[in-house]
Amino acid sequence: MPLVAHNNLPAFQALHEEGQLLLTPERAKHQDIRALHVGLLNMMPDAALASTERQFFRLIGASNPIAQFYVHPFALPEQERGAKAQKHIDDHYETFEQIQEQGLDALIITGANVTHDNLSQEVFWEPLIKVVHWAHENVTSTLCSCLATHAVLEARHNQRRQHLGYKRWGVYPHWVKDKSHPLVSDINTRFDVPHSRYNVMSREQFEEAGMKILVEGDDGGVHLAVSDDGIRSVYFQGHPEYDSISLLKEYKREVFRFYNRQREDYPPFPDGYFDITTQAVFDEYQAKLRCSMHADEAMPLFPEHIVTPRLQNTWHDSGLAVIGNWMGLVYQLTSSDRKLPFMEGIDPQNPLGLSS
């Protein structure tokens, strides 16, 4: 919960200059203590549908021990689903029409698997952009994850992502670039972030789109950026929501693809994720797997039960801090009416009052 600057104590001004958002007594009087309603547009494929829910629900739920959160998952009917996933959506998700009718305080848009080089050719493109445009007019802040970041920057700012020529895959160090911004003002100035993608939006593209870069790494690239108003749009290129085992599961999937001859090369290790002992275990496993393939024998048991206890999560706390700051900012700005993006007196062009 935010501090109320109820007098002229110099400490309040100092904290404001450090990037901490403070409430005036007048604004504090008009804040209604209530729950926040957060939408989750889940565009992930069937196999990752439920795990993506849990990951983002976990971040939101743990971000503030006092506030109450209602998370409203919904999906795009244009995305074809298997029977099991479709039943899950039918049973537990809301429709976009219901979301529009009831309103949201904040919105998270997940990534998605793609089948075309050009995002505008994807089946989800038009309905996704419809959601994005609606959110820009009606929601206090929208957080875009990975593919959603690339899609929104293309649709709204004419920036097309670039293919890396390889898969950026692993856990990479990043640094806070603007310590005064309230999204990152009180988190570690250096922290790790998982990435898993073939495409990138460069620093230059974010800047050309008018974005403010908040977190960046030498190898991971831009991880966190915000729209020029500071809060209306928040962009992740990395995956702070990942579980400790997310990259392990992805590595296992690629190993199985090699075994089933769906890829020609044996998958490399994710960068910065496995320690030396874990790599040795997997090197030994690769030798056994190749022998089984040559001998036309059954696939040896994947040793995840051996390596899982050795996996280190070096990104969750910082990701949680950013989400907590984001939820706190939304709470301080949003209207008590879910259909209105801001409380009375907030400038939509400068909601945080941080512009020079």
C-alpha positions as YAML, in Angstrom:
chain: A
units: angstrom
residues:
- id: 1
  name: MET
  ca: [0.00, 0.00, 0.00]
- id: 2
  name: PRO
  ca: [1.32, 3.50, -0.82]
- id: 3
  name: LEU
  ca: [2.51, 6.13, 1.59]
- id: 4
  name: VAL
  ca: [0.36, 9.22, 2.09]
- id: 5
  name: ALA
  ca: [2.43, 12.42, 2.00]
- id: 6
  name: HIS
  ca: [0.36, 14.15, 4.68]
- id: 7
  name: ASN
  ca: [2.81, 16.96, 5.50]
- id: 8
  name: ASN
  ca: [5.87, 18.76, 4.13]
- id: 9
  name: LEU
  ca: [8.44, 16.35, 5.55]
- id: 10
  name: PRO
  ca: [11.48, 16.45, 3.21]
- id: 11
  name: ALA
  ca: [11.64, 12.65, 3.23]
- id: 12
  name: PHE
  ca: [8.46, 12.54, 1.16]
- id: 13
  name: GLN
  ca: [10.02, 14.65, -1.58]
- id: 14
  name: ALA
  ca: [13.21, 12.57, -1.49]
- id: 15
  name: LEU
  ca: [11.21, 9.36, -1.88]
- id: 16
  name: HIS
  ca: [9.23, 10.88, -4.75]
- id: 17
  name: GLU
  ca: [12.48, 11.77, -6.53]
- id: 18
  name: GLU
  ca: [13.66, 8.17, -6.09]
- id: 19
  name: GLY
  ca: [10.61, 6.99, -8.00]
- id: 20
  name: GLN
  ca: [8.28, 5.99, -5.17]
- id: 21
  name: LEU
  ca: [4.73, 7.03, -5.91]
- id: 22
  name: LEU
  ca: [3.10, 8.87, -3.00]
- id: 23
  name: LEU
  ca: [-0.51, 9.82, -2.44]
- id: 24
  name: THR
  ca: [-1.62, 13.31, -1.46]
- id: 25
  name: PRO
  ca: [-4.17, 13.38, 1.37]
- id: 26
  name: GLU
  ca: [-6.83, 14.50, -1.12]
- id: 27
  name: ARG
  ca: [-6.25, 11.54, -3.44]
- id: 28
  name: ALA
  ca: [-6.09, 9.17, -0.48]
- id: 29
  name: LYS
  ca: [-9.56, 10.30, 0.65]
- id: 30
  name: HIS
  ca: [-11.02, 9.37, -2.73]
- id: 31
  name: GLN
  ca: [-9.49, 5.92, -2.93]
- id: 32
  name: ASP
  ca: [-11.92, 3.09, -2.36]
- id: 33
  name: ILE
  ca: [-10.33, 0.03, -0.75]
- id: 34
  name: ARG
  ca: [-11.52, -2.72, -3.02]
- id: 35
  name: ALA
  ca: [-10.47, -5.73, -5.02]
- id: 36
  name: LEU
  ca: [-8.67, -5.45, -8.35]
- id: 37
  name: HIS
  ca: [-9.96, -7.28, -11.41]
- id: 38
  name: VAL
  ca: [-7.19, -8.52, -13.68]
- id: 39
  name: GLY
  ca: [-7.78, -10.11, -17.07]
- id: 40
  name: LEU
  ca: [-5.54, -12.88, -18.41]
- id: 41
  name: LEU
  ca: [-5.74, -13.39, -22.17]
- id: 42
  name: ASN
  ca: [-4.20, -16.85, -22.43]
- id: 43
  name: MET
  ca: [-3.00, -17.54, -25.97]
- id: 44
  name: MET
  ca: [-0.56, -20.32, -25.08]
- id: 45
  name: PRO
  ca: [-0.90, -23.73, -26.77]
- id: 46
  name: ASP
  ca: [-2.93, -26.50, -25.17]
- id: 47
  name: ALA
  ca: [-0.01, -28.18, -23.40]
- id: 48
  name: ALA
  ca: [0.95, -24.94, -21.65]
- id: 49
  name: LEU
  ca: [-2.53, -23.53, -21.05]
- id: 50
  name: ALA
  ca: [-2.93, -24.59, -17.41]
- id: 51
  name: SER
  ca: [0.70, -24.06, -16.40]
- id: 52
  name: THR
  ca: [0.61, -20.51, -17.80]
- id: 53
  name: GLU
  ca: [-2.49, -19.83, -15.71]
- id: 54
  name: ARG
  ca: [-0.73, -21.04, -12.57]
- id: 55
  name: GLN
  ca: [2.42, -19.04, -13.28]
- id: 56
  name: PHE
  ca: [0.66, -15.71, -13.71]
- id: 57
  name: PHE
  ca: [-1.88, -16.40, -10.97]
- id: 58
  name: ARG
  ca: [1.03, -17.14, -8.62]
- id: 59
  name: LEU
  ca: [2.77, -13.87, -9.45]
- id: 60
  name: ILE
  ca: [-0.39, -11.82, -9.02]
- id: 61
  name: GLY
  ca: [-1.54, -13.56, -5.86]
- id: 62
  name: ALA
  ca: [1.82, -13.25, -4.11]
- id: 63
  name: SER
  ca: [2.43, -9.66, -5.19]
- id: 64
  name: ASN
  ca: [0.54, -8.06, -2.29]
- id: 65
  name: PRO
  ca: [-0.57, -9.73, 0.98]
- id: 66
  name: ILE
  ca: [-3.27, -7.11, 1.64]
- id: 67
  name: ALA
  ca: [-5.04, -6.45, -1.67]
- id: 68
  name: GLN
  ca: [-7.62, -8.84, -3.12]
- id: 69
  name: PHE
  ca: [-7.38, -9.96, -6.75]
- id: 70
  name: TYR
  ca: [-9.94, -11.45, -9.07]
- id: 71
  name: VAL
  ca: [-8.22, -12.91, -12.14]
- id: 72
  name: HIS
  ca: [-10.44, -13.39, -15.20]
- id: 73
  name: PRO
  ca: [-8.91, -15.75, -17.79]
- id: 74
  name: PHE
  ca: [-10.23, -15.65, -21.33]
- id: 75
  name: ALA
  ca: [-9.13, -16.97, -24.71]
- id: 76
  name: LEU
  ca: [-9.56, -16.23, -28.40]
- id: 77
  name: PRO
  ca: [-12.09, -18.56, -30.05]
- id: 78
  name: GLU
  ca: [-10.20, -18.16, -33.33]
- id: 79
  name: GLN
  ca: [-7.35, -20.27, -31.89]
- id: 80
  name: GLU
  ca: [-8.12, -23.91, -32.60]
- id: 81
  name: ARG
  ca: [-7.97, -26.10, -29.50]
- id: 82
  name: GLY
  ca: [-8.01, -29.81, -28.74]
- id: 83
  name: ALA
  ca: [-11.07, -31.28, -27.05]
- id: 84
  name: LYS
  ca: [-9.55, -31.31, -23.53]
- id: 85
  name: ALA
  ca: [-8.26, -27.73, -23.70]
- id: 86
  name: GLN
  ca: [-11.49, -26.46, -25.22]
- id: 87
  name: LYS
  ca: [-13.51, -28.07, -22.43]
- id: 88
  name: HIS
  ca: [-11.22, -26.41, -19.88]
- id: 89
  name: ILE
  ca: [-11.84, -23.05, -21.54]
- id: 90
  name: ASP
  ca: [-15.58, -23.64, -21.83]
- id: 91
  name: ASP
  ca: [-15.82, -24.65, -18.16]
- id: 92
  name: HIS
  ca: [-13.57, -22.05, -16.55]
- id: 93
  name: TYR
  ca: [-12.91, -19.10, -18.87]
- id: 94
  name: GLU
  ca: [-14.96, -16.03, -19.59]
- id: 95
  name: THR
  ca: [-15.61, -14.63, -23.05]
- id: 96
  name: PHE
  ca: [-14.17, -11.37, -24.30]
- id: 97
  name: GLU
  ca: [-17.73, -10.06, -24.54]
- id: 98
  name: GLN
  ca: [-18.19, -10.74, -20.81]
- id: 99
  name: ILE
  ca: [-14.87, -9.03, -20.10]
- id: 100
  name: GLN
  ca: [-15.96, -5.97, -22.05]
- id: 101
  name: GLU
  ca: [-19.31, -5.84, -20.28]
- id: 102
  name: GLN
  ca: [-17.86, -6.09, -16.75]
- id: 103
  name: GLY
  ca: [-14.61, -4.16, -17.24]
- id: 104
  name: LEU
  ca: [-11.07, -4.69, -15.95]
- id: 105
  name: ASP
  ca: [-8.53, -2.77, -13.92]
- id: 106
  name: ALA
  ca: [-5.52, -4.45, -15.55]
- id: 107
  name: LEU
  ca: [-4.84, -6.94, -18.32]
- id: 108
  name: ILE
  ca: [-2.09, -9.49, -18.96]
- id: 109
  name: ILE
  ca: [-1.61, -10.90, -22.46]
- id: 110
  name: THR
  ca: [0.48, -14.06, -22.74]
- id: 111
  name: GLY
  ca: [2.69, -15.23, -25.56]
- id: 112
  name: ALA
  ca: [1.63, -17.75, -28.20]
- id: 113
  name: ASN
  ca: [3.08, -20.26, -30.63]
- id: 114
  name: VAL
  ca: [3.30, -18.99, -34.18]
- id: 115
  name: THR
  ca: [3.22, -20.69, -37.59]
- id: 116
  name: HIS
  ca: [4.08, -17.74, -39.86]
- id: 117
  name: ASP
  ca: [7.04, -15.38, -40.13]
- id: 118
  name: ASN
  ca: [4.58, -12.51, -40.45]
- id: 119
  name: LEU
  ca: [2.53, -12.11, -37.27]
- id: 120
  name: SER
  ca: [-0.31, -10.44, -39.15]
- id: 121
  name: GLN
  ca: [-0.95, -13.77, -40.91]
- id: 122
  name: GLU
  ca: [-1.60, -15.61, -37.65]
- id: 123
  name: VAL
  ca: [-5.18, -16.61, -36.92]
- id: 124
  name: PHE
  ca: [-5.08, -14.76, -33.61]
- id: 125
  name: TRP
  ca: [-3.86, -11.45, -35.09]
- id: 126
  name: GLU
  ca: [-7.13, -9.60, -35.72]
- id: 127
  name: PRO
  ca: [-8.90, -10.69, -32.51]
- id: 128
  name: LEU
  ca: [-5.77, -9.94, -30.46]
- id: 129
  name: ILE
  ca: [-5.50, -6.42, -31.87]
- id: 130
  name: LYS
  ca: [-9.20, -5.92, -31.12]
- id: 131
  name: VAL
  ca: [-8.51, -6.77, -27.46]
- id: 132
  name: VAL
  ca: [-5.46, -4.50, -27.41]
- id: 133
  name: HIS
  ca: [-7.36, -1.51, -28.79]
- id: 134
  name: TRP
  ca: [-10.23, -2.05, -26.35]
- id: 135
  name: ALA
  ca: [-7.80, -2.30, -23.42]
- id: 136
  name: HIS
  ca: [-6.02, 0.90, -24.42]
- id: 137
  name: GLU
  ca: [-9.27, 2.81, -24.06]
- id: 138
  name: ASN
  ca: [-10.76, 1.01, -21.07]
- id: 139
  name: VAL
  ca: [-8.07, -0.58, -18.88]
- id: 140
  name: THR
  ca: [-5.62, 1.21, -16.59]
- id: 141
  name: SER
  ca: [-2.59, -0.84, -17.68]
- id: 142
  name: THR
  ca: [-1.87, -3.76, -20.02]
- id: 143
  name: LEU
  ca: [1.11, -6.06, -19.49]
- id: 144
  name: CYS
  ca: [2.32, -7.89, -22.61]
- id: 145
  name: SER
  ca: [4.47, -11.02, -22.42]
- id: 146
  name: CYS
  ca: [6.98, -12.08, -25.09]
- id: 147
  name: LEU
  ca: [5.04, -12.67, -28.35]
- id: 148
  name: ALA
  ca: [2.33, -10.27, -27.23]
- id: 149
  name: THR
  ca: [4.99, -7.57, -26.86]
- id: 150
  name: HIS
  ca: [6.11, -8.13, -30.44]
- id: 151
  name: ALA
  ca: [2.54, -8.14, -31.75]
- id: 152
  name: VAL
  ca: [1.51, -4.93, -29.98]
- id: 153
  name: LEU
  ca: [4.66, -3.07, -31.03]
- id: 154
  name: GLU
  ca: [3.98, -4.06, -34.62]
- id: 155
  name: ALA
  ca: [0.28, -3.22, -34.54]
- id: 156
  name: ARG
  ca: [0.52, 0.06, -32.65]
- id: 157
  name: HIS
  ca: [4.01, 1.30, -33.55]
- id: 158
  name: ASN
  ca: [4.85, -0.36, -36.89]
- id: 159
  name: GLN
  ca: [7.88, -2.17, -35.45]
- id: 160
  name: ARG
  ca: [8.41, -5.67, -36.84]
- id: 161
  name: ARG
  ca: [10.46, -8.12, -34.84]
- id: 162
  name: GLN
  ca: [13.67, -9.54, -36.28]
- id: 163
  name: HIS
  ca: [14.66, -13.20, -36.48]
- id: 164
  name: LEU
  ca: [17.82, -13.89, -34.48]
- id: 165
  name: GLY
  ca: [18.98, -16.77, -36.67]
- id: 166
  name: TYR
  ca: [19.12, -18.94, -33.55]
- id: 167
  name: LYS
  ca: [17.11, -19.59, -30.41]
- id: 168
  name: ARG
  ca: [17.81, -17.30, -27.46]
- id: 169
  name: TRP
  ca: [17.27, -19.83, -24.73]
- id: 170
  name: GLY
  ca: [18.34, -19.77, -21.12]
- id: 171
  name: VAL
  ca: [18.73, -17.55, -18.06]
- id: 172
  name: TYR
  ca: [20.53, -14.23, -18.56]
- id: 173
  name: PRO
  ca: [21.65, -11.38, -16.28]
- id: 174
  name: HIS
  ca: [19.94, -8.02, -16.67]
- id: 175
  name: TRP
  ca: [20.38, -4.55, -15.22]
- id: 176
  name: VAL
  ca: [17.91, -1.86, -14.20]
- id: 177
  name: LYS
  ca: [18.42, 1.12, -16.52]
- id: 178
  name: ASP
  ca: [16.11, 3.66, -14.87]
- id: 179
  name: LYS
  ca: [16.20, 3.22, -11.09]
- id: 180
  name: SER
  ca: [13.75, 6.10, -10.58]
- id: 181
  name: HIS
  ca: [10.80, 4.44, -12.30]
- id: 182
  name: PRO
  ca: [8.27, 3.12, -9.75]
- id: 183
  name: LEU
  ca: [8.07, -0.27, -11.47]
- id: 184
  name: VAL
  ca: [11.73, -0.98, -10.64]
- id: 185
  name: SER
  ca: [12.72, 1.60, -8.04]
- id: 186
  name: ASP
  ca: [13.00, -0.86, -5.16]
- id: 187
  name: ILE
  ca: [14.16, -4.11, -6.76]
- id: 188
  name: ASN
  ca: [17.60, -5.62, -7.27]
- id: 189
  name: THR
  ca: [19.58, -3.55, -9.77]
- id: 190
  name: ARG
  ca: [20.96, -6.76, -11.30]
- id: 191
  name: PHE
  ca: [18.87, -9.91, -11.66]
- id: 192
  name: ASP
  ca: [18.32, -12.87, -13.96]
- id: 193
  name: VAL
  ca: [15.50, -13.41, -16.44]
- id: 194
  name: PRO
  ca: [14.66, -16.54, -18.49]
- id: 195
  name: HIS
  ca: [14.25, -16.14, -22.25]
- id: 196
  name: SER
  ca: [13.03, -18.54, -24.89]
- id: 197
  name: ARG
  ca: [12.50, -17.13, -28.38]
- id: 198
  name: TYR
  ca: [13.80, -16.96, -31.94]
- id: 199
  name: ASN
  ca: [12.87, -13.32, -32.53]
- id: 200
  name: VAL
  ca: [13.72, -10.01, -30.94]
- id: 201
  name: MET
  ca: [12.71, -6.39, -30.69]
- id: 202
  name: SER
  ca: [15.93, -4.42, -30.41]
- id: 203
  name: ARG
  ca: [16.66, -1.48, -28.13]
- id: 204
  name: GLU
  ca: [16.50, 0.79, -31.18]
- id: 205
  name: GLN
  ca: [13.02, -0.48, -32.07]
- id: 206
  name: PHE
  ca: [11.71, 0.10, -28.56]
- id: 207
  name: GLU
  ca: [13.14, 3.61, -28.62]
- id: 208
  name: GLU
  ca: [11.71, 4.34, -32.08]
- id: 209
  name: ALA
  ca: [8.32, 3.30, -30.72]
- id: 210
  name: GLY
  ca: [8.70, 5.85, -27.94]
- id: 211
  name: MET
  ca: [9.13, 3.27, -25.19]
- id: 212
  name: LYS
  ca: [11.11, 3.77, -21.98]
- id: 213
  name: ILE
  ca: [13.56, 0.91, -21.40]
- id: 214
  name: LEU
  ca: [13.68, -0.09, -17.74]
- id: 215
  name: VAL
  ca: [15.59, -3.42, -17.72]
- id: 216
  name: GLU
  ca: [18.13, -4.70, -20.26]
- id: 217
  name: GLY
  ca: [20.84, -7.34, -20.52]
- id: 218
  name: ASP
  ca: [23.92, -7.75, -22.68]
- id: 219
  name: ASP
  ca: [22.79, -11.16, -23.97]
- id: 220
  name: GLY
  ca: [19.08, -11.20, -23.17]
- id: 221
  name: GLY
  ca: [18.45, -7.76, -24.71]
- id: 222
  name: VAL
  ca: [15.59, -5.53, -23.59]
- id: 223
  name: HIS
  ca: [13.50, -7.32, -20.99]
- id: 224
  name: LEU
  ca: [11.21, -4.65, -19.55]
- id: 225
  name: ALA
  ca: [9.95, -1.45, -21.18]
- id: 226
  name: VAL
  ca: [6.95, 0.84, -20.72]
- id: 227
  name: SER
  ca: [4.98, 3.22, -22.89]
- id: 228
  name: ASP
  ca: [6.02, 6.87, -22.83]
- id: 229
  name: ASP
  ca: [3.31, 7.65, -20.24]
- id: 230
  name: GLY
  ca: [5.05, 5.27, -17.86]
- id: 231
  name: ILE
  ca: [2.32, 2.73, -17.10]
- id: 232
  name: ARG
  ca: [-0.45, 2.28, -19.72]
- id: 233
  name: SER
  ca: [1.50, -0.44, -21.55]
- id: 234
  name: VAL
  ca: [4.15, -2.67, -19.95]
- id: 235
  name: TYR
  ca: [6.29, -4.93, -22.12]
- id: 236
  name: PHE
  ca: [8.21, -8.10, -21.18]
- id: 237
  name: GLN
  ca: [10.45, -9.92, -23.66]
- id: 238
  name: GLY
  ca: [11.62, -12.40, -21.05]
- id: 239
  name: HIS
  ca: [9.63, -14.79, -18.87]
- id: 240
  name: PRO
  ca: [9.73, -13.86, -15.18]
- id: 241
  name: GLU
  ca: [6.64, -16.01, -14.69]
- id: 242
  name: TYR
  ca: [8.56, -19.24, -15.49]
- id: 243
  name: ASP
  ca: [8.70, -22.00, -12.90]
- id: 244
  name: SER
  ca: [12.07, -23.40, -11.86]
- id: 245
  name: ILE
  ca: [11.47, -26.40, -14.14]
- id: 246
  name: SER
  ca: [10.04, -24.57, -17.18]
- id: 247
  name: LEU
  ca: [13.28, -24.58, -19.17]
- id: 248
  name: LEU
  ca: [13.96, -28.17, -18.08]
- id: 249
  name: LYS
  ca: [10.61, -29.23, -19.53]
- id: 250
  name: GLU
  ca: [11.41, -27.37, -22.72]
- id: 251
  name: TYR
  ca: [14.83, -29.05, -22.93]
- id: 252
  name: LYS
  ca: [13.18, -32.44, -22.36]
- id: 253
  name: ARG
  ca: [10.69, -31.73, -25.15]
- id: 254
  name: GLU
  ca: [13.53, -30.94, -27.55]
- id: 255
  name: VAL
  ca: [15.40, -34.12, -26.56]
- id: 256
  name: PHE
  ca: [12.27, -36.15, -27.29]
- id: 257
  name: ARG
  ca: [11.97, -34.41, -30.65]
- id: 258
  name: PHE
  ca: [15.54, -35.48, -31.45]
- id: 259
  name: TYR
  ca: [14.79, -39.06, -30.40]
- id: 260
  name: ASN
  ca: [11.68, -39.08, -32.63]
- id: 261
  name: ARG
  ca: [13.79, -37.62, -35.47]
- id: 262
  name: GLN
  ca: [11.77, -34.41, -35.57]
- id: 263
  name: ARG
  ca: [14.99, -32.39, -35.31]
- id: 264
  name: GLU
  ca: [18.38, -33.30, -36.76]
- id: 265
  name: ASP
  ca: [20.71, -31.88, -34.10]
- id: 266
  name: TYR
  ca: [20.81, -32.75, -30.42]
- id: 267
  name: PRO
  ca: [19.50, -29.73, -28.46]
- id: 268
  name: PRO
  ca: [22.12, -27.53, -26.78]
- id: 269
  name: PHE
  ca: [21.86, -26.69, -23.09]
- id: 270
  name: PRO
  ca: [19.88, -23.57, -22.19]
- id: 271
  name: ASP
  ca: [22.39, -20.82, -21.38]
- id: 272
  name: GLY
  ca: [23.13, -20.18, -17.71]
- id: 273
  name: TYR
  ca: [20.60, -22.73, -16.43]
- id: 274
  name: PHE
  ca: [22.29, -26.07, -15.73]
- id: 275
  name: ASP
  ca: [25.28, -26.33, -13.39]
- id: 276
  name: ILE
  ca: [28.34, -28.41, -14.30]
- id: 277
  name: THR
  ca: [27.08, -31.53, -12.53]
- id: 278
  name: THR
  ca: [23.71, -31.34, -14.29]
- id: 279
  name: GLN
  ca: [25.42, -30.91, -17.65]
- id: 280
  name: ALA
  ca: [27.52, -34.01, -16.93]
- id: 281
  name: VAL
  ca: [24.36, -35.99, -16.14]
- id: 282
  name: PHE
  ca: [22.81, -34.90, -19.42]
- id: 283
  name: ASP
  ca: [25.99, -35.57, -21.39]
- id: 284
  name: GLU
  ca: [25.89, -39.13, -20.08]
- id: 285
  name: TYR
  ca: [22.22, -39.37, -20.93]
- id: 286
  name: GLN
  ca: [22.87, -38.15, -24.49]
- id: 287
  name: ALA
  ca: [25.38, -40.97, -24.99]
- id: 288
  name: LYS
  ca: [22.85, -43.53, -23.74]
- id: 289
  name: LEU
  ca: [20.13, -42.08, -25.92]
- id: 290
  name: ARG
  ca: [22.23, -42.19, -29.07]
- id: 291
  name: CYS
  ca: [23.17, -45.80, -28.36]
- id: 292
  name: SER
  ca: [19.53, -46.74, -27.90]
- id: 293
  name: MET
  ca: [18.66, -45.09, -31.20]
- id: 294
  name: HIS
  ca: [21.41, -46.93, -33.06]
- id: 295
  name: ALA
  ca: [20.38, -50.23, -31.47]
- id: 296
  name: ASP
  ca: [16.69, -49.53, -32.04]
- id: 297
  name: GLU
  ca: [16.04, -49.91, -28.31]
- id: 298
  name: ALA
  ca: [13.58, -48.17, -26.02]
- id: 299
  name: MET
  ca: [14.34, -44.60, -25.01]
- id: 300
  name: PRO
  ca: [16.19, -44.47, -21.67]
- id: 301
  name: LEU
  ca: [14.47, -42.78, -18.77]
- id: 302
  name: PHE
  ca: [15.00, -39.01, -18.85]
- id: 303
  name: PRO
  ca: [16.88, -38.13, -15.62]
- id: 304
  name: GLU
  ca: [14.76, -35.18, -14.52]
- id: 305
  name: HIS
  ca: [14.32, -36.72, -11.05]
- id: 306
  name: ILE
  ca: [18.10, -36.47, -10.62]
- id: 307
  name: VAL
  ca: [18.61, -32.92, -11.87]
- id: 308
  name: THR
  ca: [15.46, -31.16, -10.65]
- id: 309
  name: PRO
  ca: [16.78, -30.70, -7.07]
- id: 310
  name: ARG
  ca: [19.86, -28.97, -8.53]
- id: 311
  name: LEU
  ca: [17.95, -26.30, -10.45]
- id: 312
  name: GLN
  ca: [18.27, -22.78, -9.07]
- id: 313
  name: ASN
  ca: [15.60, -20.11, -9.49]
- id: 314
  name: THR
  ca: [17.35, -16.74, -9.74]
- id: 315
  name: TRP
  ca: [14.51, -14.69, -11.24]
- id: 316
  name: HIS
  ca: [11.29, -15.23, -9.27]
- id: 317
  name: ASP
  ca: [11.78, -12.62, -6.54]
- id: 318
  name: SER
  ca: [12.60, -9.82, -8.97]
- id: 319
  name: GLY
  ca: [9.72, -10.79, -11.23]
- id: 320
  name: LEU
  ca: [7.42, -10.82, -8.22]
- id: 321
  name: ALA
  ca: [8.66, -7.38, -7.19]
- id: 322
  name: VAL
  ca: [7.91, -5.90, -10.62]
- id: 323
  name: ILE
  ca: [4.42, -7.44, -10.67]
- id: 324
  name: GLY
  ca: [3.85, -6.19, -7.13]
- id: 325
  name: ASN
  ca: [4.87, -2.68, -8.13]
- id: 326
  name: TRP
  ca: [2.64, -2.89, -11.20]
- id: 327
  name: MET
  ca: [-0.37, -4.01, -9.18]
- id: 328
  name: GLY
  ca: [0.31, -1.26, -6.65]
- id: 329
  name: LEU
  ca: [0.40, 1.40, -9.35]
- id: 330
  name: VAL
  ca: [-2.81, 0.13, -10.90]
- id: 331
  name: TYR
  ca: [-4.48, 0.19, -7.49]
- id: 332
  name: GLN
  ca: [-3.47, 3.81, -6.95]
- id: 333
  name: LEU
  ca: [-4.68, 4.98, -10.36]
- id: 334
  name: THR
  ca: [-7.71, 2.94, -11.34]
- id: 335
  name: SER
  ca: [-11.31, 4.01, -10.89]
- id: 336
  name: SER
  ca: [-13.62, 2.26, -8.44]
- id: 337
  name: ASP
  ca: [-15.80, 1.69, -11.50]
- id: 338
  name: ARG
  ca: [-14.27, -1.27, -13.36]
- id: 339
  name: LYS
  ca: [-15.42, 0.20, -16.68]
- id: 340
  name: LEU
  ca: [-13.35, 3.37, -16.22]
- id: 341
  name: PRO
  ca: [-9.54, 3.28, -16.46]
- id: 342
  name: PHE
  ca: [-8.72, 6.08, -13.99]
- id: 343
  name: MET
  ca: [-10.03, 7.72, -10.89]
- id: 344
  name: GLU
  ca: [-11.07, 11.33, -11.11]
- id: 345
  name: GLY
  ca: [-8.18, 13.77, -11.40]
- id: 346
  name: ILE
  ca: [-5.73, 11.40, -13.13]
- id: 347
  name: ASP
  ca: [-4.27, 12.62, -16.43]
- id: 348
  name: PRO
  ca: [-4.48, 9.66, -18.88]
- id: 349
  name: GLN
  ca: [-1.52, 11.10, -20.80]
- id: 350
  name: ASN
  ca: [0.62, 11.24, -17.65]
- id: 351
  name: PRO
  ca: [-0.98, 8.98, -15.04]
- id: 352
  name: LEU
  ca: [2.08, 8.81, -12.78]
- id: 353
  name: GLY
  ca: [2.78, 12.53, -12.86]
- id: 354
  name: LEU
  ca: [6.41, 11.76, -13.70]
- id: 355
  name: SER
  ca: [6.77, 13.52, -17.06]
- id: 356
  name: SER
  ca: [9.04, 16.52, -17.17]
...
